[in-house]
Amino acid sequence: MSEQAESQASGSDQITVPLEKFSAEGKNALGLAQEEARAFRHNYMGTEHLLLALLRGPAGPVTETLANLGITLAMARVAVEKIIGYGEAEVEGRLKLAPRAISVLSLAVSEAGRLKQSRVGPEHILLGILREGEGIAMGILTTFGVDADKVRAQLYQTLALVGVNVPSEPAPAKSNVVACRVDKRDLDAIDALIEAGIRSTRSDAAAWLIHAGIEANEALFEKVDGTVAEIRRLRLSVQQLVQETEQKDAGKERAS
């Protein structure tokens, strides 16, 4: 990762995870993701740019895994162009980190811990993309005919060949099943949708109403997403402070 990219990545409105948690390869991936975002003239860094960076990075378990699955950098760039396209003007200044990218990098830290590794590398970023499961990067992988389980299994196999102890069970993915209790008015609305033939089951009708509510309050949810991203940033900052404090205490103990 270049000095300039690392300096930008340490900005408060740029990469909102502690760089101390990343290996040299991990930092390089973040720098390449910034370059990909700027090449597309995007004023943010999203999961799609992280995926491009992983494909563009030096040879290793991640590039080998994606190559074995038939996914290339050229293919992914075309997919990003079709899904998002190019921005209108060159981007000046720092890039913002998209909420889903924050989630991916937070999960990457968690994945490194699950593999009992102290620094986050490209493999953990890929595992974070798979575990988050809903970003543009995951959508691109799905478009190419691979799901999260298939990519994870291939990556674990590749990591095992280089001596990494991989878990026997993958980290749990988000469940798309939600159970909740509704009042009579809500239940009547759900049943009305079924009786009118708009939906066939209560669960289908409830899902339709939830989606309609989200669409109708898009501006509100944009603010909510921003708030959640800030909460995640603060959580990671606290984790960094705790880690630094523990390292200082350990140093004092060794000195004494």
MOURHU-V901956 format. One record per residue. N is the residue number from 1. RES is the residue in three letters. OMEGA is omega in whole degrees, -180 to 180 (999 if undefined). Layout:
n->{N N}
res->{RES RES}
omega->{OMEGA OMEGA}
This chain:
n->{1 2 3 4 5 6 7 8 9 10 11 12 13 14 15 16 17 18 19 20 21 22 23 24 25 26 27 28 29 30 31 32 33 34 35 36 37 38 39 40 41 42 43 44 45 46 47 48 49 50 51 52 53 54 55 56 57 58 59 60 61 62 63 64 65 66 67 68 69 70 71 72 73 74 75 76 77 78 79 80 81 82 83 84 85 86 87 88 89 90 91 92 93 94 95 96 97 98 99 100 101 102 103 104 105 106 107 108 109 110 111 112 113 114 115 116 117 118 119 120 121 122 123 124 125 126 127 128 129 130 131 132 133 134 135 136 137 138 139 140 141 142 143 144 145 146 147 148 149 150 151 152 153 154 155 156 157 158 159 160 161 162 163 164 165 166 167 168 169 170 171 172 173 174 175 176 177 178 179 180 181 182 183 184 185 186 187 188 189 190 191 192 193 194 195 196 197 198 199 200 201 202 203 204 205 206 207 208 209 210 211 212 213 214 215 216 217 218 219 220 221 222 223 224 225 226 227 228 229 230 231 232 233 234 235 236 237 238 239 240 241 242 243 244 245 246 247 248 249 250 251 252 253 254 255 256}
res->{MET SER GLU GLN ALA GLU SER GLN ALA SER GLY SER ASP GLN ILE THR VAL PRO LEU GLU LYS PHE SER ALA GLU GLY LYS ASN ALA LEU GLY LEU ALA GLN GLU GLU ALA ARG ALA PHE ARG HIS ASN TYR MET GLY THR GLU HIS LEU LEU LEU ALA LEU LEU ARG GLY PRO ALA GLY PRO VAL THR GLU THR LEU ALA ASN LEU GLY ILE THR LEU ALA MET ALA ARG VAL ALA VAL GLU LYS ILE ILE GLY TYR GLY GLU ALA GLU VAL GLU GLY ARG LEU LYS LEU ALA PRO ARG ALA ILE SER VAL LEU SER LEU ALA VAL SER GLU ALA GLY ARG LEU LYS GLN SER ARG VAL GLY PRO GLU HIS ILE LEU LEU GLY ILE LEU ARG GLU GLY GLU GLY ILE ALA MET GLY ILE LEU THR THR PHE GLY VAL ASP ALA ASP LYS VAL ARG ALA GLN LEU TYR GLN THR LEU ALA LEU VAL GLY VAL ASN VAL PRO SER GLU PRO ALA PRO ALA LYS SER ASN VAL VAL ALA CYS ARG VAL ASP LYS ARG ASP LEU ASP ALA ILE ASP ALA LEU ILE GLU ALA GLY ILE ARG SER THR ARG SER ASP ALA ALA ALA TRP LEU ILE HIS ALA GLY ILE GLU ALA ASN GLU ALA LEU PHE GLU LYS VAL ASP GLY THR VAL ALA GLU ILE ARG ARG LEU ARG LEU SER VAL GLN GLN LEU VAL GLN GLU THR GLU GLN LYS ASP ALA GLY LYS GLU ARG ALA SER}
omega->{-176 179 -179 -179 -179 178 178 -177 -179 -180 -175 -180 -179 179 -172 172 -178 180 178 -180 -175 174 177 179 178 178 178 179 178 178 179 178 176 -180 179 179 -180 179 177 -178 175 -178 179 174 -178 -179 179 179 175 179 178 180 179 178 -177 -174 -180 -178 -179 -178 -178 180 178 180 -178 177 179 178 176 -178 -179 178 -179 179 -178 179 177 180 179 179 -179 -176 -173 -177 -180 174 -175 -174 176 -178 177 177 -175 176 173 179 -179 -179 -180 177 175 179 180 -178 174 177 177 177 178 -179 177 178 179 179 179 177 -171 -178 -179 178 -180 -179 180 176 178 178 176 176 -178 -176 177 164 -174 -178 179 179 179 177 178 179 180 178 -180 172 178 177 -175 -178 -178 180 -179 -180 179 179 178 179 180 179 -180 -179 179 171 178 177 -177 -180 179 179 178 176 -179 176 177 174 179 177 -179 176 180 178 -179 179 -174 -179 180 -179 177 179 179 -179 178 178 179 -178 180 179 179 176 -171 -179 178 -180 178 179 180 179 179 180 178 -180 179 179 178 180 -178 -178 -175 -179 179 -177 174 177 179 179 178 179 179 178 179 177 179 179 -180 179 180 178 178 178 179 180 179 -180 180 179 179 179 178 -180 179 177 179 180 178 -180 -179 999}
